Amino acid sequence: MPFHSEQPIKQVDNYKMVAAFYDYLMRHVNYQRWYKFVSAIVNKHHVGGANILEMACGTGKMLEQFIRAGWMAVGVDKSAAMLDRAKRRIPMEFQENNLIVGDMRDSRIYGEFSAVICLYDSINYCMTEEELKKSLQNMLDNLLAGGVLIFDICTIYNCSHNFRDYHEKEFYRDLDYTREAYFNPATNQQTNEFWITESEREEIIYHEKHIQQMYRISVVKKIIEEEIGSCKILGIFENYTRRVGSEKSERVHFVVKKT
Ligand SMILES: C[S@@+](CC[C@H](N)C(=O)[O-])C[C@H]1O[C@@H](n2cnc3c(N)ncnc32)[C@H](O)[C@@H]1O
């Protein structure tokens, strides 16, 4: 705990405060290169109209690029604060019915999409294999036959090498934040804790505790191949490349076709 314990700590929902500086936190991520990687796969397996569902779309950086390329794009996220940020970059006409608060684990049909994507560790918020299976099933249920689901997972290797014990103290506009990241190799859980203060109201410390579950590639593969029907893994790729992903990759993308 980086603060004096007498200061009041206000526990808030994940991303309620982080949403304001999420894009700053992600400034190292090249979303344009990522879009090229994802859209090339989506275009190659294109079926139906040009409509895409992004599950856990966050602040809409990927969604925006699909919209600019002429896609009808729907973004779903559990956090209204993240979607509020997405509204700042998504054209008005796309906002009303296309940015939806929702939970990927809930069985819900948003439409029949040519493609479904779920990126940047979002799937690692599924804390059990059962939740993971439900989420993947729901994403496939929103997909047209022949369309592709693309999602990534953060690897155990990435957490244990880069986020085992990571501290950051930063400020962004009128917010100060302290981030502590730690990895538990016994449970394969990655925790990111944030303590945030506003410059105008320094007496209140907001706290968010994000816990994510890391899964071995073989576990995810088994769930898709043996527990979820009517789909086929087309590839498991390292980062934003066509190299085969492995446990030594920092991130791997699964490309799954609905059959
Ligand atoms: C690391 S961010 C990634 C956001 C975005 N995909 C990107 O690439 O920048 C994780 C996102 O997953 C969302 N999320 C976490 N659990 C979720 C759930 N069960 N259902 C829907 N969204 C969820 C969070 O609100 C957050 O916006």
The ligand as a MOL file (V3000), in Angstrom:
LIG
                    3D

  0  0  0     0  0            999 V3000
M  V30 BEGIN CTAB
M  V30 COUNTS 27 29 0 0 0
M  V30 BEGIN ATOM
M  V30 1 C -7.0440 -4.1020 -21.1230 0
M  V30 2 S -8.5690 -3.3690 -21.5650 0 CHG=1
M  V30 3 C -8.5770 -3.6140 -23.3330 0
M  V30 4 C -9.4560 -2.6240 -24.0370 0
M  V30 5 C -9.3670 -2.6660 -25.5660 0
M  V30 6 N -9.7630 -3.9480 -26.0790 0
M  V30 7 C -7.9750 -2.3080 -26.0520 0
M  V30 8 O -7.4070 -3.0600 -26.8390 0
M  V30 9 O -7.4530 -1.2450 -25.6760 0 CHG=-1
M  V30 10 C -9.7010 -4.5540 -20.9820 0
M  V30 11 C -11.1440 -4.1720 -21.2290 0
M  V30 12 O -11.9580 -5.3190 -20.9410 0
M  V30 13 C -13.1570 -4.8660 -20.3390 0
M  V30 14 N -13.7420 -5.9990 -19.6160 0
M  V30 15 C -13.2330 -6.6600 -18.5540 0
M  V30 16 N -14.0480 -7.6640 -18.2010 0
M  V30 17 C -15.0840 -7.6480 -19.0710 0
M  V30 18 C -16.2510 -8.4350 -19.2310 0
M  V30 19 N -16.5040 -9.4570 -18.4030 0
M  V30 20 N -17.1060 -8.1430 -20.2350 0
M  V30 21 C -16.8670 -7.0950 -21.0690 0
M  V30 22 N -15.7810 -6.3030 -20.9490 0
M  V30 23 C -14.8950 -6.5720 -19.9750 0
M  V30 24 C -12.6960 -3.7320 -19.4550 0
M  V30 25 O -13.7510 -2.9010 -19.0440 0
M  V30 26 C -11.6720 -3.0520 -20.3600 0
M  V30 27 O -12.2630 -2.0600 -21.1570 0
M  V30 END ATOM
M  V30 BEGIN BOND
M  V30 1 1 1 2
M  V30 2 1 2 3
M  V30 3 1 2 10
M  V30 4 1 3 4
M  V30 5 1 4 5
M  V30 6 1 5 6
M  V30 7 1 5 7
M  V30 8 2 7 8
M  V30 9 1 7 9
M  V30 10 1 10 11
M  V30 11 1 11 12
M  V30 12 1 11 26
M  V30 13 1 12 13
M  V30 14 1 13 14
M  V30 15 1 13 24
M  V30 16 1 14 15
M  V30 17 1 14 23
M  V30 18 2 15 16
M  V30 19 1 16 17
M  V30 20 1 17 18
M  V30 21 2 17 23
M  V30 22 1 18 19
M  V30 23 2 18 20
M  V30 24 1 20 21
M  V30 25 2 21 22
M  V30 26 1 22 23
M  V30 27 1 24 25
M  V30 28 1 24 26
M  V30 29 1 26 27
M  V30 END BOND
M  V30 END CTAB
M  END
